[in-house]
Amino acid sequence: MEVFSPFWMPGIEIIRVLQTAPALFIPMRAVSWLGEESFFILLIAFLFAAVRPSLAVRLLVLLIITNYVNHMGKWMLHGPRP
Protein backbone atom coordinates (compact mmCIF):
# COMPACT_ATOMS: atom_id res chain seq x y z
CA MET A 1 0.00 0.00 0.00
CA GLU A 2 1.35 3.39 -0.95
CA VAL A 3 1.45 6.19 1.58
CA PHE A 4 -0.05 8.67 -0.85
CA SER A 5 -2.53 6.95 -3.11
CA PRO A 6 -3.51 8.63 -6.40
CA PHE A 7 -6.86 9.42 -4.81
CA TRP A 8 -5.24 11.93 -2.41
CA MET A 9 -2.80 13.56 -4.84
CA PRO A 10 -5.08 16.40 -6.09
CA GLY A 11 -5.81 17.45 -2.50
CA ILE A 12 -2.15 17.30 -1.56
CA GLU A 13 -1.23 19.49 -4.53
CA ILE A 14 -3.85 22.07 -3.55
CA ILE A 15 -2.45 22.21 -0.02
CA ARG A 16 1.11 22.59 -1.34
CA VAL A 17 0.08 25.48 -3.57
CA LEU A 18 -1.73 27.23 -0.71
CA GLN A 19 1.18 26.77 1.69
CA THR A 20 3.78 28.10 -0.72
CA ALA A 21 1.79 30.98 -2.25
CA PRO A 22 3.70 34.20 -1.51
CA ALA A 23 0.53 36.28 -1.74
CA LEU A 24 -1.00 34.39 1.18
CA PHE A 25 2.01 34.62 3.52
CA ILE A 26 1.10 37.93 5.19
CA PRO A 27 -2.64 37.22 5.58
CA MET A 28 -1.91 33.78 7.05
CA ARG A 29 0.60 35.26 9.51
CA ALA A 30 -1.94 37.95 10.50
CA VAL A 31 -4.66 35.40 11.19
CA SER A 32 -2.20 33.23 13.13
CA TRP A 33 -1.21 36.24 15.25
CA LEU A 34 -4.83 36.57 16.41
CA GLY A 35 -4.34 33.41 18.46
CA GLU A 36 -1.12 34.47 20.17
CA GLU A 37 -0.83 35.81 23.68
CA SER A 38 0.67 39.13 22.54
CA PHE A 39 -2.52 39.91 20.59
CA PHE A 40 -4.66 39.33 23.66
CA ILE A 41 -2.43 41.55 25.80
CA LEU A 42 -2.79 44.39 23.27
CA LEU A 43 -6.53 43.76 23.02
CA ILE A 44 -6.92 43.89 26.81
CA ALA A 45 -4.92 47.14 26.99
CA PHE A 46 -7.08 48.68 24.25
CA LEU A 47 -10.31 47.56 25.91
CA PHE A 48 -9.16 48.93 29.27
CA ALA A 49 -8.20 52.32 27.83
CA ALA A 50 -10.83 52.88 25.18
CA VAL A 51 -13.88 50.72 25.73
CA ARG A 52 -14.71 49.44 29.20
CA PRO A 53 -12.27 48.58 31.99
CA SER A 54 -14.59 45.97 33.50
CA LEU A 55 -14.67 44.07 30.21
CA ALA A 56 -10.87 44.20 30.02
CA VAL A 57 -10.53 42.83 33.56
CA ARG A 58 -12.95 39.98 32.80
CA LEU A 59 -11.01 39.11 29.65
CA LEU A 60 -7.72 39.25 31.57
CA VAL A 61 -9.06 36.87 34.22
CA LEU A 62 -10.29 34.55 31.46
CA LEU A 63 -6.86 34.66 29.79
CA ILE A 64 -5.11 33.82 33.07
CA ILE A 65 -7.48 30.93 33.84
CA THR A 66 -7.21 29.40 30.37
CA ASN A 67 -3.43 29.73 30.45
CA TYR A 68 -3.34 27.99 33.85
CA VAL A 69 -5.66 25.18 32.71
CA ASN A 70 -3.59 24.71 29.55
CA HIS A 71 -0.32 24.42 31.47
CA MET A 72 -1.79 22.14 34.13
CA GLY A 73 -3.27 19.87 31.47
CA LYS A 74 0.07 19.64 29.70
CA TRP A 75 1.82 18.93 33.00
CA MET A 76 -0.66 16.21 34.04
CA LEU A 77 -0.66 14.49 30.65
CA HIS A 78 3.07 14.76 30.12
CA GLY A 79 4.63 11.42 29.41
CA PRO A 80 7.68 9.99 27.75
CA ARG A 81 7.78 9.91 23.98
CA PRO A 82 7.11 6.51 22.44
N, CA, C and O atoms as a MOPAC input file, in Angstrom:
PM7 MOZYME 1SCF
protein

 N      0.84300 1    -1.18900 1     0.00000 1
 C      0.00000 1     0.00000 1     0.00000 1
 C      0.88700 1     1.24900 1     0.00000 1
 O      1.81300 1     1.36300 1     0.80300 1
 N      0.60100 1     2.15300 1    -0.87900 1
 C      1.35200 1     3.39300 1    -0.95400 1
 C      0.88000 1     4.36500 1     0.12300 1
 O     -0.28300 1     4.35500 1     0.52700 1
 N      1.80000 1     5.19600 1     0.57400 1
 C      1.44700 1     6.19300 1     1.58000 1
 C      0.49800 1     7.22800 1     0.99300 1
 O     -0.50400 1     7.58300 1     1.61500 1
 N      0.81000 1     7.70600 1    -0.19000 1
 C     -0.04600 1     8.67100 1    -0.85500 1
 C     -0.65700 1     8.01400 1    -2.08200 1
 O     -0.00600 1     7.90700 1    -3.12100 1
 N     -1.87600 1     7.58400 1    -1.97000 1
 C     -2.53000 1     6.95400 1    -3.11000 1
 C     -2.90600 1     8.02500 1    -4.13000 1
 O     -2.99300 1     9.20100 1    -3.78000 1
 N     -3.12600 1     7.64500 1    -5.36300 1
 C     -3.50900 1     8.62600 1    -6.39500 1
 C     -4.79600 1     9.37500 1    -6.04500 1
 O     -5.02600 1    10.48300 1    -6.53000 1
 N     -5.61700 1     8.77800 1    -5.21500 1
 C     -6.86400 1     9.42300 1    -4.80900 1
 C     -6.59400 1    10.72400 1    -4.05900 1
 O     -7.34100 1    11.68900 1    -4.21700 1
 N     -5.54400 1    10.76600 1    -3.24900 1
 C     -5.24400 1    11.92600 1    -2.40700 1
 C     -4.38200 1    12.97700 1    -3.10600 1
 O     -4.29100 1    14.10300 1    -2.61500 1
 N     -3.76000 1    12.65900 1    -4.21000 1
 C     -2.80100 1    13.55800 1    -4.83900 1
 C     -3.37200 1    14.93100 1    -5.21800 1
 O     -2.68500 1    15.92800 1    -4.99100 1
 N     -4.57600 1    15.04700 1    -5.77600 1
 C     -5.08400 1    16.40300 1    -6.08700 1
 C     -5.22400 1    17.26100 1    -4.83100 1
 O     -4.90800 1    18.45100 1    -4.86300 1
 N     -5.68500 1    16.68800 1    -3.74500 1
 C     -5.81400 1    17.44900 1    -2.50100 1
 C     -4.47400 1    17.86900 1    -1.94000 1
 O     -4.32900 1    18.97200 1    -1.41300 1
 N     -3.48700 1    16.98200 1    -2.05400 1
 C     -2.15100 1    17.29600 1    -1.56400 1
 C     -1.54500 1    18.42900 1    -2.38300 1
 O     -0.88800 1    19.31100 1    -1.82900 1
 N     -1.75700 1    18.41400 1    -3.68300 1
 C     -1.22600 1    19.49000 1    -4.53400 1
 C     -1.87300 1    20.82900 1    -4.20400 1
 O     -1.19500 1    21.85700 1    -4.20100 1
 N     -3.16600 1    20.83200 1    -3.92700 1
 C     -3.85000 1    22.07400 1    -3.54700 1
 C     -3.26200 1    22.62700 1    -2.25500 1
 O     -3.02400 1    23.83100 1    -2.15100 1
 N     -3.02800 1    21.77900 1    -1.28600 1
 C     -2.44900 1    22.21000 1    -0.01500 1
 C     -1.04300 1    22.75200 1    -0.22400 1
 O     -0.68200 1    23.77100 1     0.36600 1
 N     -0.25200 1    22.09400 1    -1.04600 1
 C      1.10800 1    22.58700 1    -1.34500 1
 C      1.09000 1    23.96900 1    -1.97100 1
 O      1.88900 1    24.83300 1    -1.61100 1
 N      0.17900 1    24.17300 1    -2.90700 1
 C      0.08100 1    25.47700 1    -3.57100 1
 C     -0.31800 1    26.54500 1    -2.56000 1
 O      0.25800 1    27.63300 1    -2.55600 1
 N     -1.29400 1    26.25300 1    -1.70200 1
 C     -1.73400 1    27.23300 1    -0.70700 1
 C     -0.64000 1    27.54500 1     0.30400 1
 O     -0.50700 1    28.69300 1     0.72700 1
 N      0.14000 1    26.55300 1     0.69700 1
 C      1.17800 1    26.77200 1     1.69500 1
 C      2.38900 1    27.50600 1     1.14300 1
 O      3.12800 1    28.12800 1     1.90600 1
 N      2.60400 1    27.44800 1    -0.14300 1
 C      3.78200 1    28.09500 1    -0.71900 1
 C      3.43900 1    29.36100 1    -1.49600 1
 O      4.33200 1    29.97000 1    -2.08500 1
 N      2.18200 1    29.77300 1    -1.51500 1
 C      1.79500 1    30.97900 1    -2.25300 1
 C      2.30200 1    32.22300 1    -1.52900 1
 O      1.91400 1    32.46900 1    -0.38700 1
 N      3.16600 1    33.01100 1    -2.17500 1
 C      3.70100 1    34.19700 1    -1.50800 1
 C      2.63500 1    35.24500 1    -1.19600 1
 O      2.78300 1    36.01100 1    -0.24300 1
 N      1.57600 1    35.28700 1    -1.97900 1
 C      0.52700 1    36.27900 1    -1.73900 1
 C     -0.25100 1    35.99100 1    -0.46600 1
 O     -0.85700 1    36.89900 1     0.10400 1
 N     -0.24700 1    34.75200 1    -0.01300 1
 C     -0.99800 1    34.38900 1     1.18300 1
 C     -0.16100 1    34.41500 1     2.45200 1
 O     -0.69700 1    34.19200 1     3.53700 1
 N      1.13400 1    34.67900 1     2.35000 1
 C      2.00900 1    34.61900 1     3.51600 1
 C      1.59800 1    35.63300 1     4.58700 1
 O      1.43100 1    35.26700 1     5.75100 1
 N      1.43500 1    36.88600 1     4.20800 1
 C      1.10400 1    37.92600 1     5.18900 1
 C     -0.29900 1    37.72900 1     5.76500 1
 O     -0.44900 1    37.83400 1     6.98200 1
 N     -1.33200 1    37.45100 1     4.97300 1
 C     -2.64500 1    37.21600 1     5.58200 1
 C     -2.65700 1    36.00500 1     6.52800 1
 O     -3.30800 1    36.04300 1     7.57200 1
 N     -1.94800 1    34.94700 1     6.17100 1
 C     -1.90700 1    33.77500 1     7.05100 1
 C     -1.18700 1    34.09400 1     8.36200 1
 O     -1.61200 1    33.64300 1     9.42600 1
 N     -0.11300 1    34.85900 1     8.29400 1
 C      0.60000 1    35.26400 1     9.50900 1
 C     -0.29200 1    36.16100 1    10.37200 1
 O     -0.28500 1    36.04200 1    11.59700 1
 N     -1.05500 1    37.05100 1     9.74500 1
 C     -1.93900 1    37.94900 1    10.49700 1
 C     -3.02400 1    37.16500 1    11.22700 1
 O     -3.30800 1    37.43800 1    12.39400 1
 N     -3.62300 1    36.20700 1    10.56000 1
 C     -4.65700 1    35.39800 1    11.19500 1
 C     -4.05600 1    34.53800 1    12.30200 1
 O     -4.68700 1    34.34800 1    13.34200 1
 N     -2.86600 1    34.02300 1    12.10100 1
 C     -2.19700 1    33.23100 1    13.13500 1
 C     -1.88600 1    34.08100 1    14.36400 1
 O     -1.95600 1    33.59500 1    15.49200 1
 N     -1.54400 1    35.35100 1    14.14300 1
 C     -1.21400 1    36.23800 1    15.25200 1
 C     -2.41600 1    36.48800 1    16.15600 1
 O     -2.25100 1    36.78700 1    17.33900 1
 N     -3.62500 1    36.36700 1    15.61000 1
 C     -4.83100 1    36.57200 1    16.41400 1
 C     -4.96800 1    35.53600 1    17.52500 1
 O     -5.72000 1    35.75600 1    18.47400 1
 N     -4.27400 1    34.43400 1    17.43100 1
 C     -4.34100 1    33.40900 1    18.46400 1
 C     -3.19100 1    33.45700 1    19.45200 1
 O     -3.13700 1    32.63700 1    20.36800 1
 N     -2.27100 1    34.39800 1    19.28700 1
 C     -1.12100 1    34.47500 1    20.17300 1
 C     -1.42500 1    35.33100 1    21.39800 1
 O     -2.34200 1    36.15200 1    21.40200 1
 N     -0.62800 1    35.11000 1    22.42500 1
 C     -0.82900 1    35.81200 1    23.68200 1
 C     -0.57600 1    37.31300 1    23.54600 1
 O     -1.24200 1    38.11000 1    24.20600 1
 N      0.36100 1    37.70000 1    22.71200 1
 C      0.66700 1    39.12800 1    22.54400 1
 C     -0.53700 1    39.89000 1    21.98500 1
 O     -0.75900 1    41.04400 1    22.35400 1
 N     -1.31200 1    39.26600 1    21.10700 1
 C     -2.51900 1    39.91200 1    20.59000 1
 C     -3.50900 1    40.16300 1    21.71700 1
 O     -4.09600 1    41.24200 1    21.80000 1
 N     -3.69600 1    39.17900 1    22.58200 1
 C     -4.66400 1    39.33400 1    23.66000 1
 C     -4.21800 1    40.39200 1    24.66400 1
 O     -5.05600 1    41.10000 1    25.22400 1
 N     -2.92600 1    40.51100 1    24.90000 1
 C     -2.42600 1    41.55300 1    25.79900 1
 C     -2.73000 1    42.93500 1    25.21000 1
 O     -3.19000 1    43.82700 1    25.92300 1
 N     -2.47500 1    43.11100 1    23.91400 1
 C     -2.79200 1    44.38700 1    23.26900 1
 C     -4.29600 1    44.65300 1    23.25400 1
 O     -4.73300 1    45.78700 1    23.45100 1
 N     -5.07800 1    43.61400 1    23.02100 1
 C     -6.53300 1    43.76000 1    23.02500 1
 C     -7.03400 1    44.17300 1    24.40500 1
 O     -7.89200 1    45.04800 1    24.51600 1
 N     -6.50900 1    43.55400 1    25.44800 1
 C     -6.92300 1    43.89300 1    26.80900 1
 C     -6.54400 1    45.33100 1    27.14000 1
 O     -7.33200 1    46.05400 1    27.75100 1
 N     -5.33900 1    45.75600 1    26.74200 1
 C     -4.92500 1    47.13500 1    26.98700 1
 C     -5.83500 1    48.12500 1    26.25700 1
 O     -6.21600 1    49.15300 1    26.81700 1
 N     -6.17800 1    47.81200 1    25.01100 1
 C     -7.08100 1    48.67800 1    24.25200 1
 C     -8.45500 1    48.73300 1    24.89900 1
 O     -9.02500 1    49.81200 1    25.05900 1
 N     -8.99100 1    47.57400 1    25.27200 1
 C    -10.30900 1    47.55700 1    25.91200 1
 C    -10.31300 1    48.34100 1    27.21800 1
 O    -11.27500 1    49.04900 1    27.51700 1
 N     -9.24500 1    48.21900 1    27.99500 1
 C     -9.16100 1    48.92700 1    29.27200 1
 C     -9.12300 1    50.43700 1    29.05100 1
 O     -9.77100 1    51.18900 1    29.77900 1
 N     -8.36600 1    50.88200 1    28.04900 1
 C     -8.19500 1    52.32100 1    27.82700 1
 C     -9.34800 1    52.95200 1    27.04900 1
 O     -9.72800 1    54.09000 1    27.32600 1
 N     -9.90300 1    52.23300 1    26.09000 1
 C    -10.83300 1    52.88200 1    25.17500 1
 C    -12.27900 1    52.42300 1    25.29200 1
 O    -13.18700 1    53.17500 1    24.93700 1
 N    -12.51500 1    51.22400 1    25.77400 1
 C    -13.88300 1    50.71800 1    25.72600 1
 C    -14.48400 1    50.66100 1    27.12500 1
 O    -15.24600 1    51.54200 1    27.52100 1
 N    -14.13400 1    49.61400 1    27.86900 1
 C    -14.71200 1    49.43800 1    29.20200 1
 C    -13.73400 1    48.66800 1    30.06700 1
 O    -13.42000 1    47.51900 1    29.75700 1
 N    -13.24400 1    49.26600 1    31.13800 1
 C    -12.26800 1    48.58400 1    31.98500 1
 C    -12.78400 1    47.27200 1    32.58600 1
 O    -12.01300 1    46.32700 1    32.75100 1
 N    -14.06200 1    47.20500 1    32.90900 1
 C    -14.58900 1    45.96900 1    33.50300 1
 C    -14.52700 1    44.81100 1    32.51000 1
 O    -14.26100 1    43.67300 1    32.89600 1
 N    -14.76800 1    45.09600 1    31.24700 1
 C    -14.66700 1    44.06600 1    30.21100 1
 C    -13.22200 1    43.60200 1    30.05900 1
 O    -12.96100 1    42.41100 1    29.88500 1
 N    -12.28300 1    44.54700 1    30.12500 1
 C    -10.86900 1    44.19900 1    30.01900 1
 C    -10.42800 1    43.32900 1    31.18800 1
 O     -9.66500 1    42.38200 1    31.00000 1
 N    -10.89800 1    43.63700 1    32.38600 1
 C    -10.53000 1    42.83300 1    33.55900 1
 C    -11.10600 1    41.43000 1    33.43200 1
 O    -10.42200 1    40.45600 1    33.74700 1
 N    -12.34600 1    41.30800 1    32.98000 1
 C    -12.95300 1    39.98300 1    32.80000 1
 C    -12.18300 1    39.16300 1    31.76700 1
 O    -11.95700 1    37.96800 1    31.96000 1
 N    -11.78200 1    39.80700 1    30.67300 1
 C    -11.01300 1    39.10700 1    29.65000 1
 C     -9.63100 1    38.71400 1    30.16500 1
 O     -9.12500 1    37.64300 1    29.82800 1
 N     -9.02000 1    39.57100 1    30.97700 1
 C     -7.72400 1    39.25400 1    31.56500 1
 C     -7.82600 1    38.05500 1    32.49700 1
 O     -6.96800 1    37.17300 1    32.46800 1
 N     -8.86300 1    38.01600 1    33.32000 1
 C     -9.06100 1    36.86600 1    34.21600 1
 C     -9.28100 1    35.60100 1    33.39100 1
 O     -8.73800 1    34.54600 1    33.71900 1
 N    -10.06100 1    35.69700 1    32.33700 1
 C    -10.28700 1    34.54800 1    31.46000 1
 C     -8.98300 1    34.08500 1    30.81800 1
 O     -8.74200 1    32.88200 1    30.71600 1
 N     -8.14800 1    35.01200 1    30.38600 1
 C     -6.86000 1    34.66500 1    29.79200 1
 C     -5.96900 1    33.95900 1    30.80400 1
 O     -5.31300 1    32.97400 1    30.46400 1
 N     -5.93500 1    34.44000 1    32.03300 1
 C     -5.11400 1    33.82000 1    33.06900 1
 C     -5.61400 1    32.41300 1    33.39000 1
 O     -4.81700 1    31.48300 1    33.51500 1
 N     -6.91500 1    32.25700 1    33.52200 1
 C     -7.48100 1    30.93500 1    33.84300 1
 C     -7.21900 1    29.93500 1    32.72200 1
 O     -6.82200 1    28.80100 1    32.98900 1
 N     -7.43500 1    30.33900 1    31.47400 1
 C     -7.21100 1    29.40300 1    30.36500 1
 C     -5.73900 1    29.05300 1    30.23100 1
 O     -5.40100 1    27.91800 1    29.89700 1
 N     -4.86100 1    30.01300 1    30.48800 1
 C     -3.43100 1    29.73100 1    30.45000 1
 C     -3.05400 1    28.73300 1    31.54200 1
 O     -2.26800 1    27.81700 1    31.29900 1
 N     -3.60400 1    28.90300 1    32.73800 1
 C     -3.33900 1    27.99100 1    33.84600 1
 C     -3.85900 1    26.58300 1    33.53400 1
 O     -3.14700 1    25.59900 1    33.73800 1
 N     -5.08400 1    26.48600 1    33.04500 1
 C     -5.65900 1    25.17700 1    32.71000 1
 C     -4.84100 1    24.50200 1    31.60900 1
 O     -4.61600 1    23.29300 1    31.66100 1
 N     -4.40200 1    25.25900 1    30.62800 1
 C     -3.58800 1    24.71100 1    29.55200 1
 C     -2.28300 1    24.13800 1    30.09700 1
 O     -1.90600 1    23.01700 1    29.75400 1
 N     -1.59800 1    24.89400 1    30.93500 1
 C     -0.32000 1    24.42100 1    31.46700 1
 C     -0.50500 1    23.23700 1    32.42300 1
 O      0.30500 1    22.31000 1    32.42200 1
 N     -1.54300 1    23.26200 1    33.22100 1
 C     -1.79200 1    22.14100 1    34.13200 1
 C     -2.14800 1    20.88000 1    33.35000 1
 O     -1.70900 1    19.78600 1    33.70600 1
 N     -2.93500 1    21.02400 1    32.29600 1
 C     -3.26500 1    19.87000 1    31.46700 1
 C     -2.04400 1    19.27900 1    30.79800 1
 O     -1.90000 1    18.05900 1    30.72900 1
 N     -1.16200 1    20.13400 1    30.30400 1
 C      0.07300 1    19.63600 1    29.69700 1
 C      0.95200 1    18.95200 1    30.73900 1
 O      1.57100 1    17.92500 1    30.45800 1
 N      1.00400 1    19.51700 1    31.93000 1
 C      1.82300 1    18.93200 1    33.00000 1
 C      1.27300 1    17.57800 1    33.43100 1
 O      2.04100 1    16.63700 1    33.63300 1
 N     -0.05300 1    17.46500 1    33.57600 1
 C     -0.66100 1    16.21400 1    34.03800 1
 C     -0.58100 1    15.12500 1    32.97200 1
 O     -0.43900 1    13.94900 1    33.30900 1
 N     -0.66700 1    15.48300 1    31.72200 1
 C     -0.66500 1    14.48500 1    30.64800 1
 C      0.72400 1    14.25200 1    30.06700 1
 O      0.88400 1    13.49000 1    29.11300 1
 N      1.71900 1    14.90600 1    30.63900 1
 C      3.07100 1    14.76400 1    30.12400 1
 C      3.55600 1    13.31800 1    30.34100 1
 O      3.41500 1    12.74800 1    31.42300 1
 N      4.10400 1    12.77800 1    29.32300 1
 C      4.63000 1    11.42200 1    29.40700 1
 C      5.81300 1    11.27700 1    28.48200 1
 O      6.06500 1    12.14300 1    27.64500 1
 N      6.53800 1    10.18800 1    28.62800 1
 C      7.68000 1     9.98900 1    27.74500 1
 C      7.23800 1     9.74400 1    26.31000 1
 O      6.14700 1     9.23300 1    26.05700 1
 N      8.09000 1    10.11200 1    25.39400 1
 C      7.78300 1     9.91000 1    23.98400 1
 C      7.89600 1     8.42800 1    23.65400 1
 O      8.77600 1     7.74400 1    24.17800 1
 N      7.03200 1     7.93200 1    22.80700 1
 C      7.11200 1     6.51000 1    22.44200 1
 C      8.29700 1     6.21800 1    21.56300 1
 O      8.50500 1     5.07000 1    21.16900 1

